[in-house]
Amino acid sequence: MSRIQQTFDLLKKQNRKGLIPFITAGFPEPDLTVSLMHALVEGGADIIELGVPFSDPMADGPVIQHASEVALEKGMTLKKVLDIVGTFRTRNRNTPVVLMGYANPIERMGPEIFVDRAAEKGVDGVLVVDYPPEEGAGFAKALKAKGMDMIFLLAPTSTDERIGKIGKMAGGYIYYVSLKGVTGSGNLDVAEVTSRIEKIRKYVTIPVGVGFGIRDAETARALGATADAVVIGSRIIQELDRAEPENAVGAVRMFLAEIRKALDE
């Protein structure tokens, strides 16, 4: 049983909803990332999504695009992201870490090498935006063989056929994209999201997390009533962008604690 499944099983027993924050590895400074990951856990994170910076992040809005650009300028690479996870694991053996990014860095490293290194460093899941189910079966199988989950995205435009196909392949949790657009854009229609999640559950047996538009405690609480977890990313990156480097860790911890409190209420 993967750490992700163990986490959701425990949340279900406790009648709680999962909180999955996202940060970009290397932003605002490479040497802050591990401390930020620990701060997220202290603030109430159940799972951490760690973004792998990429030069053409097509699913990400301007906030996360900026974070990727800064991280790349400061020398962040996929290898260094994996090393960050390894360092995080020296103090935290329990909190699942999901790498979120794009196919190009994995293809450059070599998928087999990546899978081996990710397992060695303590990665629990991988979400590759541009690995569709039609092309990701082999990669998903390789991850599963090493005890890791392949996380897939579903969108408001996903057909029943596609939902069913992904439901058979996905592990860990489904990431439902609540908006037709990039990360951090638009306003959420909670009623519509709730309806879509109910439809997804007809085809999917694993937990469903919702992201792409959660910006505050109120929205998190509303979606937490239906989803198994909420994912929050752009808003955290904005907090980091506003904070002075010496205050970044505390700012993230405090912000996430507010979201955690709202979910638990």
C-alpha positions as CSV (number, residue, x, y, z in Angstrom):
1,M,0.0,0.0,0.0
2,S,1.4,3.4,-1.0
3,R,1.9,6.3,1.4
4,I,-0.8,8.2,-0.5
5,Q,-3.4,5.4,0.0
6,Q,-2.4,5.1,3.6
7,T,-2.9,8.9,4.0
8,F,-6.4,8.9,2.5
9,D,-7.4,5.8,4.5
10,L,-6.4,7.6,7.7
11,L,-8.3,10.8,6.6
12,K,-11.4,8.7,5.9
13,K,-11.2,7.1,9.4
14,Q,-10.8,10.6,10.9
15,N,-13.6,12.0,8.8
16,R,-11.3,14.7,7.5
17,K,-10.5,16.1,4.1
18,G,-7.0,16.1,2.5
19,L,-5.0,19.3,2.1
20,I,-2.5,19.2,-0.8
21,P,-0.4,22.3,-1.2
22,F,1.8,22.9,-4.2
23,I,5.1,24.7,-4.3
24,T,7.6,25.0,-7.1
25,A,11.0,23.5,-6.3
26,G,13.6,26.2,-6.2
27,F,11.3,29.1,-5.7
28,P,11.9,31.6,-4.3
29,E,15.4,30.2,-3.5
30,P,16.6,26.7,-4.0
31,D,17.9,26.3,-0.5
32,L,14.5,27.2,1.0
33,T,12.5,24.4,-0.6
34,V,13.1,21.7,2.0
35,S,12.3,24.2,4.8
36,L,9.1,25.2,2.9
37,M,8.1,21.5,2.6
38,H,8.5,21.0,6.4
39,A,6.5,24.2,6.9
40,L,3.7,22.9,4.8
41,V,3.5,19.8,6.9
42,E,3.5,21.9,10.1
43,G,0.7,24.0,8.6
44,G,-1.5,21.0,8.0
45,A,-0.5,19.5,4.7
46,D,-1.5,15.8,4.2
47,I,0.3,15.5,0.8
48,I,2.8,17.8,-0.9
49,E,2.8,18.5,-4.6
50,L,6.3,19.6,-5.6
51,G,6.5,21.3,-9.0
52,V,9.3,20.5,-11.3
53,P,10.2,23.7,-13.1
54,F,9.9,23.7,-16.9
55,S,10.4,26.4,-19.5
56,D,7.1,25.9,-21.2
57,P,4.5,25.0,-18.5
58,M,1.4,25.1,-20.7
59,A,-1.1,24.2,-18.0
60,D,0.2,26.8,-15.5
61,G,-0.9,30.4,-15.2
62,P,1.4,33.5,-14.9
63,V,2.0,33.0,-11.2
64,I,3.4,29.5,-11.4
65,Q,5.1,30.3,-14.8
66,H,7.0,33.0,-13.0
67,A,8.0,30.7,-10.2
68,S,9.3,28.2,-12.8
69,E,11.3,30.8,-14.6
70,V,12.9,32.0,-11.3
71,A,13.7,28.4,-10.3
72,L,15.3,27.6,-13.6
73,E,17.4,30.8,-13.6
74,K,18.7,29.7,-10.2
75,G,19.8,26.4,-11.6
76,M,17.0,24.0,-10.6
77,T,16.9,20.7,-12.5
78,L,15.0,17.5,-12.2
79,K,18.0,15.8,-10.6
80,K,18.1,18.6,-7.9
81,V,14.3,18.2,-7.4
82,L,14.9,14.5,-6.6
83,D,17.7,15.4,-4.3
84,I,15.4,17.8,-2.4
85,V,12.9,15.0,-1.9
86,G,15.7,12.9,-0.5
87,T,16.8,15.6,1.9
88,F,13.2,16.1,3.0
89,R,12.9,12.3,3.7
90,T,15.8,12.5,6.3
91,R,13.3,14.2,8.6
92,N,9.9,13.2,7.3
93,R,9.2,9.6,6.4
94,N,5.4,9.8,6.4
95,T,4.1,12.7,4.3
96,P,3.6,11.7,0.7
97,V,5.4,13.8,-2.0
98,V,4.0,14.0,-5.5
99,L,6.1,15.4,-8.3
100,M,4.1,17.5,-10.7
101,G,5.5,18.6,-14.0
102,Y,5.9,17.9,-17.7
103,A,7.3,15.1,-19.9
104,N,10.4,16.8,-21.3
105,P,12.6,16.7,-18.2
106,I,11.7,13.0,-17.6
107,E,12.3,12.1,-21.2
108,R,15.7,13.9,-21.1
109,M,16.7,12.0,-18.0
110,G,15.2,8.8,-19.3
111,P,11.9,7.4,-17.9
112,E,13.6,4.3,-16.5
113,I,16.3,6.2,-14.8
114,F,13.8,8.7,-13.4
115,V,11.6,6.0,-12.0
116,D,14.5,4.3,-10.2
117,R,15.8,7.6,-8.8
118,A,12.4,8.8,-7.7
119,A,11.8,5.6,-5.8
120,E,15.3,5.8,-4.2
121,K,14.7,9.4,-3.0
122,G,11.2,8.7,-1.6
123,V,8.8,10.1,-4.2
124,D,5.2,8.7,-3.8
125,G,3.5,9.8,-6.9
126,V,4.1,11.5,-10.2
127,L,1.7,13.8,-12.2
128,V,2.9,14.5,-15.7
129,V,0.6,17.0,-17.4
130,D,1.4,16.0,-20.9
131,Y,1.4,12.2,-20.4
132,P,-2.1,11.3,-21.5
133,P,-3.5,7.9,-20.6
134,E,-3.0,6.8,-24.2
135,E,0.7,7.3,-23.8
136,G,1.2,6.8,-20.1
137,A,0.4,3.1,-19.5
138,G,4.0,1.9,-19.6
139,F,5.1,4.7,-17.3
140,A,2.3,4.1,-14.9
141,K,3.1,0.4,-14.7
142,A,6.8,1.2,-14.1
143,L,5.9,3.6,-11.2
144,K,3.5,1.0,-9.7
145,A,6.3,-1.6,-9.7
146,K,8.3,0.7,-7.5
147,G,5.4,1.5,-5.2
148,M,4.6,4.9,-6.7
149,D,1.3,6.2,-8.0
150,M,0.6,7.8,-11.4
151,I,-1.7,10.8,-10.8
152,F,-3.9,11.9,-13.7
153,L,-5.8,15.1,-14.4
154,L,-9.5,15.3,-15.3
155,A,-11.1,18.4,-16.6
156,P,-14.6,19.9,-16.9
157,T,-14.4,18.8,-20.6
158,S,-13.4,15.2,-20.0
159,T,-15.8,12.7,-21.6
160,D,-17.3,9.7,-19.8
161,E,-15.0,7.5,-21.9
162,R,-11.9,9.4,-20.9
163,I,-13.0,9.4,-17.2
164,G,-13.4,5.6,-17.3
165,K,-10.1,5.1,-19.0
166,I,-8.2,7.2,-16.5
167,G,-10.2,5.6,-13.7
168,K,-8.7,2.2,-14.6
169,M,-5.1,3.5,-14.8
170,A,-4.8,6.1,-12.1
171,G,-3.4,5.6,-8.6
172,G,-3.3,7.6,-5.5
173,Y,-5.9,10.2,-6.3
174,I,-7.5,11.9,-9.3
175,Y,-6.7,15.6,-9.7
176,Y,-9.9,17.3,-11.0
177,V,-9.2,20.6,-12.7
178,S,-12.1,22.8,-11.6
179,L,-11.7,25.4,-14.3
180,K,-11.5,25.6,-18.0
181,G,-8.1,27.4,-18.1
182,V,-4.7,27.5,-16.5
183,T,-3.8,27.4,-12.8
184,G,-4.9,30.4,-10.8
185,S,-7.5,31.6,-13.3
186,G,-11.2,32.4,-13.2
187,N,-13.9,32.0,-10.5
188,L,-15.1,28.7,-9.2
189,D,-18.6,27.5,-9.6
190,V,-18.9,25.3,-6.6
191,A,-22.2,23.7,-7.6
192,E,-20.8,22.8,-11.0
193,V,-17.7,21.3,-9.5
194,T,-19.8,19.3,-7.1
195,S,-21.9,17.9,-10.0
196,R,-18.8,16.9,-11.9
197,I,-17.2,15.2,-8.9
198,E,-20.4,13.1,-8.4
199,K,-20.2,12.1,-12.1
200,I,-16.5,11.2,-11.8
201,R,-17.2,8.9,-8.8
202,K,-19.3,6.7,-11.0
203,Y,-16.2,5.7,-12.9
204,V,-13.4,6.2,-10.3
205,T,-12.9,4.4,-7.0
206,I,-9.8,6.3,-5.7
207,P,-10.1,9.7,-3.9
208,V,-10.8,12.9,-5.9
209,G,-8.9,16.1,-5.2
210,V,-9.9,19.5,-6.7
211,G,-7.5,22.2,-7.7
212,F,-6.8,25.2,-10.1
213,G,-9.0,27.8,-8.4
214,I,-8.8,27.5,-4.7
215,R,-7.6,30.8,-3.3
216,D,-8.9,31.1,0.2
217,A,-10.3,29.3,3.3
218,E,-13.9,29.8,2.2
219,T,-13.5,28.2,-1.2
220,A,-11.5,25.3,0.4
221,R,-14.3,24.7,2.9
222,A,-16.9,24.7,0.2
223,L,-15.2,22.3,-2.1
224,G,-14.1,20.1,0.9
225,A,-17.7,19.3,1.5
226,T,-17.7,17.3,-1.8
227,A,-14.1,16.5,-2.7
228,D,-11.8,14.1,-0.8
229,A,-9.0,16.8,-0.9
230,V,-8.3,20.3,-2.1
231,V,-5.2,21.3,-4.0
232,I,-3.9,24.9,-3.6
233,G,-0.9,26.2,-5.5
234,S,-1.0,29.6,-7.1
235,R,-2.1,31.3,-4.0
236,I,0.8,29.8,-2.0
237,I,3.3,31.0,-4.7
238,Q,1.8,34.5,-4.4
239,E,2.4,34.4,-0.7
240,L,6.0,33.4,-1.3
241,D,6.4,36.1,-3.9
242,R,5.2,38.8,-1.5
243,A,7.2,37.6,1.5
244,E,10.8,38.5,2.2
245,P,13.0,35.4,2.0
246,E,13.6,35.3,5.7
247,N,9.9,35.4,6.3
248,A,8.8,33.0,3.6
249,V,8.7,29.8,5.6
250,G,6.6,31.4,8.4
251,A,4.2,33.0,5.9
252,V,3.5,29.7,4.2
253,R,3.0,27.9,7.4
254,M,0.6,30.5,8.7
255,F,-1.4,30.7,5.4
256,L,-1.8,27.0,5.1
257,A,-2.9,26.7,8.8
258,E,-5.8,28.9,7.9
259,I,-6.9,26.6,5.1
260,R,-6.4,23.6,7.4
261,K,-8.7,25.1,10.0
262,A,-11.4,25.9,7.4
263,L,-11.3,22.3,6.1
264,D,-11.5,20.8,9.6
265,E,-14.5,23.0,10.5
